[in-house]
Amino acid sequence: MGSSQTISPFSFKSFSPSVVMRPVFPPRTSKSLRFIFHSALSLVVILWLRSWQTWIGHEWNQSQHPRLQQTIFEGTGIGGRWHIPSTWIQQAGELPKDLTTSPKTTLEAAHLAFYLARSQARYITNSTIPLILHQSWHSMTPQSWSPVVKNYVESWLAVCDGEPPNRSDGKLDEMAYIMWDNVGIDLFIEEYESDFWQSYISMPIQVERVDVFRVAVLRWFGGVYSDVDTKPLRHPVTWIEPVDCEPWEDKAEKRTYSLSSPSSGPIYSPPLSASPLYLSLYEMSANGSLGGVGKSPSVGAIVGIEADIPPETDAYWRAGYQYPLQITQWSLALAPHHPISTRFIASVDMDVKSLQREDRLLEAYAVDLTGPVQFTKVIKQWLELVAGLRWNALTGLHDNGKSKTVADVLVLPITGFSPGRASRANRGSKPITDHSARLLHQFQGSWRGSFDLVTEYGKVCRTLFGRCRSWSKGLHRIK
């Protein structure tokens, strides 16, 4: 009689792999779970890769652009970013009321830089132009900056730390640095150019507002303005040498010019309508600003030629210039309240209001309304008024490109702010290695905006056929 074998439900065989691995869920549900698992895993990998890429990018920026990373991308502030040399603050002693060593806005930083530079007599050599560098860009996020702009701004920040572009020159004076964004520009204009505010907000494109700002900010705080697509080739403190201020002769009229003070003096006063804070800072820093002024004339404005073309030819207007000798606006330097800045703001204001009355503001060309054409016109009128200058006498085509002073204005030859551009339209421009080259302009052209067929046709018509001279150069916007 055989014995029967009873298998316990808890026996070892009940835990065989074939039993354990038997699917609990229906096949469709199992596929869904696998899809969710793989998706989650992929997401984790993507996030890790992005974090790694961000870390690598941060490390690269730290190594390639350490000052840019620290001052701009990691800095904080309303209206932009800034850097005030610590040595300036340490030597300041007790500061005036309402002035802080820890600015929270670009306006507060500008007040501090303005007071410290003037009270400590920190100027471009042979000038009354304070060692303050102003730049502007619409955003402080790295994504909005091209590699060229990153490199160039890093170069400017190094210069502001006293490092000359040519390291063999040794350490030079430090400069205050202020980067203004669109919010900071608006706040500045609203507070300091309130009479111009309505014209300012009526201008249809941002580049026109920035054009006005660059002159206005130098009107009130002085210093150097240079676009972010420029690269320093010489430290601004070295921009003026004795040879730049030597007398020169307009041989056509047998008249000699030299550095001199206009009748109103080399230092110009702010309007009485300025804020009490500004007036007090201006007055309290005046003693230091006198420096060597009064003993000998000093430069109050530095401008550079961008086009130097024989006026008896049609080459200048075929190349798109209004004047055969035209002044650039991507870089300039002014002492506070120089008449050029005051007259520029007034001229733009008058033109904007005139165009508004005629309902033609949208047709305006930025270069003419607020850019180099307007800037050239104002400087030309001012120097004709105070010195009787024949404008085209400033050409460098007949003297190998020498700098020229008229009253307290230093006009650099085309190589000064426009080196490396030798062509039919930019005659006399020497290589960027020439000693007279102060900076390099990359011509990023972000101001031009969208492509406009009518404008481009007019450019071709002028350049190739010598026609369409009066053709509008501005964008043809739909009202």
Secondary structure as UniProt FT lines:
FT   TURN            9..10
FT   HELIX           12..15
FT   HELIX           17..20
FT   HELIX           27..64
FT   HELIX           66..68
FT   HELIX           69..73
FT   STRAND          80..83
FT   HELIX           86..90
FT   TURN            91..92
FT   TURN            97..98
FT   HELIX           106..119
FT   TURN            120..121
FT   TURN            125..126
FT   STRAND          132..136
FT   HELIX           142..144
FT   HELIX           147..160
FT   TURN            161..162
FT   HELIX           167..169
FT   STRAND          176..180
FT   HELIX           182..192
FT   HELIX           194..196
FT   HELIX           197..202
FT   HELIX           206..221
FT   STRAND          223..226
FT   TURN            228..229
FT   STRAND          230..232
FT   HELIX           236..238
FT   HELIX           242..245
FT   STRAND          248..250
FT   TURN            251..254
FT   STRAND          255..257
FT   TURN            263..264
FT   TURN            272..273
FT   HELIX           276..284
FT   HELIX           286..290
FT   TURN            291..292
FT   TURN            294..295
FT   STRAND          301..308
FT   TURN            311..312
FT   HELIX           315..318
FT   TURN            319..320
FT   STRAND          325..327
FT   STRAND          331..334
FT   TURN            336..337
FT   HELIX           339..357
FT   TURN            358..359
FT   HELIX           361..363
FT   HELIX           366..369
FT   HELIX           372..387
FT   HELIX           391..394
FT   TURN            397..400
FT   STRAND          404..407
FT   STRAND          409..412
FT   HELIX           414..417
FT   TURN            419..420
FT   TURN            427..428
FT   TURN            432..433
FT   TURN            435..436
FT   STRAND          439..441
FT   HELIX           446..448
FT   HELIX           453..465
FT   TURN            469..470
//
